[in-house]
Amino acid sequence: MDFIARRSTVEGRLATLRQARGVAMLDGARFDARELTALESELDALNEAEGENTRRQRQEAARAEQERLANLRQTLTVVEEHRLEAVDRAEKAARDLCDALKEVRARSADGTRLLRALGVRPAVLLDVFETEFRMSLRLAAAIKPLVGLGRRFGQITFPEGRSPYDKPWRAEEEAIANPDISRALKGPAA
């Protein structure tokens, strides 16, 4: 229902009737107030209807807002569960990386000792310092999509992740160690 148009029509007619009632009183004429009373009653009803309509709109808006907030809460619950799952995966990956890098370091040291025991002086050292240096650059290159050009993740600053450290780690490490290992596996030249 268009309350504004109806109110305007009723108020216009009321003004006309009130003026007519005043004219009738001044002229000493009779005035039939039934229509005026009916229009005043209708205006009261319109006011009540508008009030009820406003109350319902506010009630619907409040219900819609409660529904929106409930949906946001539900979404937050799902998002938080996914975030915590990602935290679990990140922790596992970090601990696995730590274990793997410890093993790379230990196996590199073992490899260097074995090469020397076999009489090969390694051209590229597989010792702890060299291995850690290369692996740190490989890690920086791998994490570059996360940190970007800023090279920071929270409190950690990474070296610049650059080529050739952005290539597959195993293949690159194998290429570095292969000449010395091949010489050791062949044995001394006769």
Buried (B, 14 or more C-beta within 10 A) or exposed (E): EEEEEBBEBBEEBBEEBEEBBEEBEEEEEEBEEEEBEEBBEBBEEBEEBBEEEEEEEEEEEEEEEEEEEEEEEEEEEEEEEEEEEEEEEEEEEEEEEEEEBEEBBEEBBEBBEEBEEBEBEBEBBBBBEBBBEBBBBBBBBBBBEEBEEEBEEEEEEBEEBEEEBBEEBEEBBEEBBEEBBEBBEEEEEE
